[in-house]
Amino acid sequence: MCGIVGVIGREDASTVLLHGLSKLEYRGYDSAGLYVNGAGQDYLVKRVGRIQALKDAVGPEVQGTMGIGHTRWATNGEPTVANAHPHQSQDGRFYLVHNGVITNAAKLKQTYLQNVTLASQTDTEVVVQLIALFAQEGLSAKAALRKTLSLLEGSYAFALADRTAPDILYAAKKQSPLLVGLGNGFNVIASDAMAMIDQTHQFLELNDGELVTLTAQAVTIEDAAGTPVKRDPITIELDAQETEKGAYPYYMLKEVSEQPAVMRRLLRRYTKGASLQFDVKLLAALKDADQLYIVAAGTSYHAGLVGQALFEQLAGVRTTAFLASEFAYHQPLLSQKPFFIFLTQSGETADLRQVLVQINAKNLPSLTMTNVLTATLAREATFALDLAAGPEIAVASTKAYTAQVALEALLAKALGAAKGQAAAKAFDVEHELSLAATGQQALIDQQSAIHELAKEMFATTRNAFFIGRGTDYYVSLESALKLKEISYVQAEGFAAGELKHGTIALIEPGTPVVAIITDPTTAARTRSNAEEVEARGGKVLRIVAESLAEPGDDLIVPALNPLLSPLLTIVPAQLLAYYTSLDRGYDVDRPRNLAKSVTVE
């Protein structure tokens, strides 16, 4: 949930590190630091707060040819300078940055470090002190690192610097993402390619248990037993301009506005003429399954709920969406021929990977839908599909959500057609997604009106509710999540029919309730629920499909097949959350306590 950068062989190491850390700000963090070594001098600078505070503290004298940097999201110990990375060994020799959680840190401290006074509350410092201890006992730096790794339980991505050997960097990983980038006369380390894409497009993927030695001219990978590993680099094509805000004040508004383009990009990617383009082996594996299990977290889980309806109705296959954090430790009774679909924006979500490891151990087929095809979940699943959403920087996911729903629709249509399902044959997914793109743009163009509704509904409220039925209920869950994530309004999504079963007790005069109505089967019932809210003094905002609109409705969404209505109804909900956060003076892109990529369980 934090970021790692490292570089060796560049005269401007501090500049490279600071730029890389800036590119990782989107992941969420509460402190940052760097270590730089060169020409017999070394520097350690750490600050709490934004990267800018670190930049302000790094003077012109902080120069070197090797260094490591880190943005920290607090897990062990509160955000302080002492707890910020890099961490230094007591003897001043080693510096370490770390993503992940070492679950046996307390035991290791008690066993090995009783004579060491720790300067922080972190599990990371335990690791760097262990490395120093073993080096003091006579092991080389690499051997000391390898011995330490053999003792660790939990997850980690490490970058290690040895001040006595400024021409070498070390890296290692287990269950946390880490890449090595190959430059011309230099090499880099990054937890996300985005951090170093301006330096190189050539990256080496690392597997769990591997240890890497980097110099300016070479990279050596060894497995856990110390055997050298040969691996060809991959090319990651990412336009650095895509990671900039451009004329937009916040990334979130930019990414909301990019959703129509994402719909069209998916159509280009997965259609050719009148046919859908998916791997025949993937379709065969899906066709052979007797149940689909969609595993996801947060926003992706809400997309999975929509996918559940799409696969059942279009492909005629039983489908259930699960929260990854629950599935990993409370696995249900599986069907005879299960197939797993993992939904993840980053491709590194720790809860999902925990499930995938279990699934792989049982040799069960799986598919990862992700925005990063080089990520761990994409590489370790049987199949992988690209969301084609482009870089998503804001913590609150927007375009990745609609990309997931659209890609699920495309795949459900293809699977249903392969199975001869009448519903799939009648469902013109290309036409519907084209309509969705046009409809999204029409809603985005109503930003000013939606801003006024946000002021009216949420300017001072402490809580809010979203209600709907069917897929409108699933959108209510995602809409509430968007509002609570970035505006800190206590927002909840409820099935409209459940109001009378307890929730309506929370309605007071002025309580904001957003009713989403796009399903003709249940529209009248949801309207009735909204009226019940109003009868108790609640303030209702109605988001209604064009075909179901009535006088007095607040937001009308263009016509679209009800199965894909989430692609439209979520857009005003995203903008309501955006403007509520903006009007309250919050950092829209970086809400408190949250991280973009959740790489720890």
N, C-alpha and C positions, 0 to 999 in steps of 0.2 A: 504494500500500500504506500510505499515510498519509492524514491528513485536513487539509482546508482549511476555514476559516471566515472570514467578513469581514462587516462591518456599517458602514453610514454613515447618520447621521441619528438615532441613538439616544443620549440623554444617558448611558445606562448601558452604553456599548459594551463595557467590560471584563467586565461581568457576562454580557452576551449571548455574548461570545466564550468565556468559561470554561465556560458551560453547554453551548455548542455543541461545544466540544472534549471535554467529558465524554461527550456522546452519540456521539462518534467513537472512544472508547477501545476499543470492540470490534474495530476494524479492525486493531489491532496497532501498537505504536509503542515507541520507546525514549527519546524526549525530546519536549519541548513548549515552545512559546513564543508570545508575543503582542506586538504593537505597537499602541499606542493614542495618538491625537492629538486634542487639543481645547483651545480657549481659550488657545492660544499655548504649551501644554505638550505634550511627547510623552514616551512611556515605552516602553522595550524590556525585556522580561523573558523569560529563557529558563532552563530547568532540564532536567537529565537525570533520567529516571525517570518516575514516574506523574504524572498531571494534578494530583494532590493536592499534589505538591511545587511545582508552578507556582502553584496557588491560594494556598499558604502564603506564596509570595514576592510576590504581588501585593497591595500595601498599599492602604489606603483612598485614598491620594493618586493612584493610577493610575486616572484618570478621563478620559473624552473622548467625542467624538461619532462618531469614525471609528476603525476598527482592523481588523487582520487577525491570525489565529491559525493554529497549525499543530501537528499531531502528526507526528513524524518516525519512519520506520522506516529504519534506516541502509542506504544503498546505496553512496554515495560518502563514505568516512570513517567512523570508529567513532563510537559515541554519546558526544558531548561537548557542553558548552555552546557551544563555538565552532562546532561543526558543526550545532547545532540551528537551526531557523528561528524567526522571520524573519531573513533575512540583510540586512545594511546595507551600502550603498555606502560607499566610502572617504571621500567628502565628506560623509557623514551625511545626504544628502538622500532617498535612496530605500530602501524596505524591501520585501522580496519573500519570499513563501512559494511553494513549488513541490512538486507531485507529479509523478513521472515521472523519466526519465533523459535527460540531454542527452549524446548519444554523441560529439559533436565538441567537447566542452568543452575538452579539452587543446589542440586545434588553435586554438580561438578565443583561449584564454589566451595562447598563443605569438604569435599574430598581432596581437592588439590590446592586451594587458594587460601587456606586459613592464615597464612602469613602475609597475604597481600591485602592492602587497604584499597578498596575500590572507590573510585571517584564519582561513580554514577549509580543509578538504580537499574541499569539495563542488563539484559542477557548478553548483549554484544560485547560489553567490556569483559565479561567472564571469558569469552572466546579469545580476545586479543591477549589477555593476561595468561591464558593457558599456552598460547603459541610462544609467548616470551619465556614462560617457565621451561618449556621443553627445549627451547633454543639455548637457554642458560645451562641446561643439563648436557649440552653438547651436540644436539641435532642441528642440521642445517635449517634454514628458514623454511624451505619446502617440506622437509621431513617433519618439522615441528607442526606445520599446518596440516599435513596429512594425518599425523597422529591425533591432532585435535579433532579433525573431521570424523575420525573413527569413533570418537567418544560422544558425538553430538546426537541428540534426538530432536526431531522437529523439522523446521524448514529453514532454508537459508539460500541467499545469494551473497557471496563475499567478494570484496576486492581488498587486497592486502598489500601494503607498502612497507618496505624495510629500509629505514633511513641509512643503513650501512651499505645498501646496494641500490643506489638510485637509478640503475639501468635495468631494473627488473620490477615487474608487477605480477601478482598472483591473483587468480580468480577461481571460484568454485561455486557449485550450485546444487541444490536439492529442493525440489518443489517450488522454487521461486524463480521467476524469469531472469535470464542473463544472456547477453549476446557479446561476442567479440567482433569488433569492426577492424577491417584490414585497410591500412593506408599505405601511402608511398613514403617509406622511411619513418613511419610511425604506426602505432596501433592503439585501439581504443576499447573501452569496456562500457556497456550500457545495459540498463535493465529494460530499456525501450529504444528501438532503433530510431525513433523520432528525435531522441536526444543528440544523436551523432550523425544524422542523415546529411548534414551539411559538410561533414568530414569525409564520409565514404558511403557507398551503396553496397559494398561487399561485406557480408557478415557470416560468421560461423555460429551455427546453433550449438548449444551445449546441452548435454544430457545429464540427468541426475547422477551424482557421484563422481563426476569428472573434475579434474584439477587442471588449471591452465597456467602456463608460464608465458609471460609476454615480455619481449624486448622491443626496441625500436624496429628491428629488422625481422623478427621471427615470432611465431606463436606455436607453442607446443601443448597438445592436449594429451592427458593421461587418464586412464580409467581408475577406478578405486584401488586396483591392484598395482598401479604404477606402469601398466602397459601402454605404450604410445598408441594414440588413436589418429587415424588419417581421415580427414573429412573435407569435402569440397565446400567452398563458400557458396552462399546463396546471394542472389542480387535482390535487394529490396528497393523497389521503385516507389519513391514517395516525393511528390513535389513539395519542396519546403514552403512554397507560397500557400499551400493548402492548410498549413498549420498557423497561418497568420489571420488576424481578425479582419484585415482590410478596412473597409469603411464602417464596419459595425462596431457599436460601443462594447458589445460583449460577444463572446463566442456562442453563447446559448442562442441569441437572436440570429446569428449567422447560421447556425446549424438547423434551427427551426425553418429558416428561409430556404435552406438547401434541400428540403424534403421532396419537393416536386422533381428536382433534378435526380435525386436518388431513385425515385420510382422509374424514371425513364432509363437510368443507367442499368437497373436490374432487368428491365425488359430487353435492353440491348445485349446484356450478358447471358441471359438464359432463354432467349427466343431466337429463332432463325426462320424467317418466313412465317408459316402458320404452325410451326412445331416448336415444342419446348426442348431445350438442350440440357439433359442431365445424363450423368454416367449410367450406362445400361446396367452395370454391376450394382450401383446404388439402388436403382429402381427394382432390380431383381431381389436384392436383400430386403427392401421395404415390402415388396409384394409377398415375400415368404413369411413375413412376421404376422403373428396373430394379435399383437398389441404393441402400440408405440408408447414409449415413456419419454416425455419431454421433461428434461431436467434443467433448471435455471434458478436464478436468484434476482431479487429486486425487479427492476423494470423488465428484464428479460423473462422473468417468470410471468409477468402480466402479458407479455407477448405470447408466451407459451400457452396461456389459457385461451387466447384467441386461436392459436394453432390447434389446440385440442378440438375446437369446434370445426375448424377447416378440414382437418384430416378425417374426422368422423363423418362429416356431411358430404364431402367431396370424394373421399377415397374409401369410405365404408369400412374403416378399420378402427377398432376400439383404441382410444388414445386418452392418456391421463397426464396432466402436468403436475410436476412435483417440485417443491423447494429443495434445492440441492443440499442445504445444511441439515434438513430433516431426513432426506433419503439416505444420506451417507451413513447415518447411525441408526436409523429405524426403517430398514428396507422392507417394503411390502412383499407379500408372496408374489413371485413373478409368474408370468404366463409361460407356456411351453416354448414359444418362439418369440421372445421379446426383441425389440429393436429400440435403441436409445438415441434420442436427439438432444444434443447439448446446445443451448442458446447462450451466447456470451459475446458481449461487445469486444472485450479485450483479448479473449482467448486464454487468459491466465487466472481466471477466478478460482481461488483455492478450494471453495466448497464443491465446485463442479469437478475439479481434478480429483478430489478424494473419491467421488463416485466413479469417475472414469477408470481410476486405478482398480477399483473393485470389479468393474465390468470387464476390463481387459483380463483380469485374473481368471474370469469365467469364460473367456473366449467368446463373448457376446458382441454382436455387431453394433456399431455406433456411428453417428454422424455429428460433426460439430459445425454449427452455423456461427461464423464469427467475422469480425471486421479485420482480423489480422491472421492471414493464412500461415504465417510463420510462427504463430504462437504455440505454446505447449499443447493446448487442447486440440488444436487442428492437427498437429503432428502425431499425436498419440491415438486419435480416433481412427476408426476404419476408413471413414470418408470425411471430407471437409468441403464446405461451400462458403463462398465469399459473400458477405453482406453488401459489399460494394458501396458502402456509405461514405467512404473517405474518412480522414481523421476526425474523431469527435473529441474535442478538448474540454468543453464544459463538463463539470461533474454530473449535472443532471442530464441523463440521456434523453435525446429527442429523435434524431434521425436514425439512430441505430434501432430504436423501438419500431418505427414504421418500416425500416428495412427488413427487420425480422418477420414482421407480420406479412409483408409482401412476398418475401422469399418462401415462407411457409405456404402461402396461397399458391405460388407457382409450383412448388413441389407436390402439394396435395392434388392439384389439378393433374399433373403429370402421372402421379401414382394412380389416381382414380381412372384416368384414361387408359393406363396400362392394364387395369383390372376390369375395364369395360363398364365402369359405373355410369349410370345414366346421368346422375347429378353432375359428374365431372364433364361429361360430354356437353351438357347444356350450359356450363359455366365458362363464359368467354373471359378468361383471366387477363389476357392482353388488353382487351377493350376496357375492362373494369379498372385495371391499374392505370391506364391512360386517363380515364375519367378521374381517378383518384388524384393523379398529379395535377390536373386542371383544377379540381376542387380544392386541393390544398393551397394552390396559389391564390384562388379566390378568397379563401379564409385569411391567408397571410396578408392579403391586401386590405383587410379590415382591421389592421392593427390598432388604429386610432379608436375605433368604436369598442374594440375589446379592452383597450386600456381604460376607457371610461367605465365599462362594466366592472373591471377589476377594482377601480376606485370605489364604485358604488357598493360592491359586495364585500370586499375584503380589507378596506383601508384601515380599520381599527379592530377588526374581530380577533378574538383569541382562538376560535375554532371554526370549522366548516365541515360540511358533509357533501358527498357526491353519491347519487343514487341512480340505478338503472337495472335492467333485467337482461339476461343473456349476455351477449357480447358488450352491451352497454354497461353491465355490471363490471365486466373485466376492465373496461375503459375507466369506470369510476375508481377502481383501485389504483390504476396508473395515474389518473388525474389528481387524486388525493396525495399520492406519493410525490408528484411534481411540486405541489403547493407546499407540503410540509418540508421537503428537502431544502428549498431555497428561500422560503419566506418565513419558516419556523412557525407557521400557523398549524395548530393541531387539527389536521385534516384526516378524514376517514372515508373510505368508500364502502357502501353497503348495497346489498341486493334490495331493491326497492320493496319487494314483497315482505322483507323481514322487518320493516319499520315497526309494525304493530307488535312484533315479538320482542320488544324491549328498547330498541334504538330511539323510538319516538319520545321516550322519556327525557332525552337530551335536548329536545327542541324547546327553545325559549324565544320570547319576542326578539326579533332581529337576527336570529341564528341563520347564517347563510347556508343554503342548500342548492346544489346544482343538480338538476334532473336531466339525464341524457336519454333521448327518446328517438330511436331509429328503427326499432323492430315493430312491424305492423301487427304482429301477433299479440304483443303485450303493451302497445302504446297507450291504450285506454287505461290500462291498470296502472301504469307508471304515472300517467296524468292524475289519476285518482289519488295516488300516494303523495304527489306534489301538493294537491289540494288539501290533504290532511295536514301536511306541514304548515301550509299557509293558515289553516284554521287555528293553529296553535301559535301564530305570530311569527313563524319563520319567514325568511325572505328567500324566494325561489328564483333561480335563473334557469331557464329552459333552453337546452341545446337540442334542436329537433331536425330530423331529416325533412327535406323539402316536400316530399310526398305526404308527410304527416303533419305539416305545419298548420297552426291555427292562429287567429289574431291574438296578439299579445305575447307570442313566443319571442324570446330575446335574441337567439342566434339560429339562423337557418343554415344547415349544411347541404351542399348540393346532392343531387340524386346519385346513389351508388348501391350496389347489391348489399343488403344488410350484413352479409358475412364479412364484408370489407369495410363496413362503416367505421371501425376504429381508426382507419387511416385518415379519416376526416375529423371525427369528433375529438380526437386527441389534440388536434392543432389549436383550437381555441383554449383548451385546458392548459396547454403548454404556455400560451401567451398570457393567460390569466395569472399563472404562477410567475412568469417572468416579470410582468408589470407590478404585481404585488410586491415582489422582492425589491424591484427597482425603486418603487415609491417609498418603501420602508428604509431605504438607504443601505441595503446589504450588498455584499459582493455576490452578484448573480452567479458567476462562474465557479466560485470557490466557497461554497457554504461551509459553515463551521462543522468540525468533527467528521467530515465526510472525505472519502478518497474516491478517485475515479476507478481505479483498478484494485479490487479487493483481493490481495494476494496472500492474506493470512486468514485462517479459519476463525 
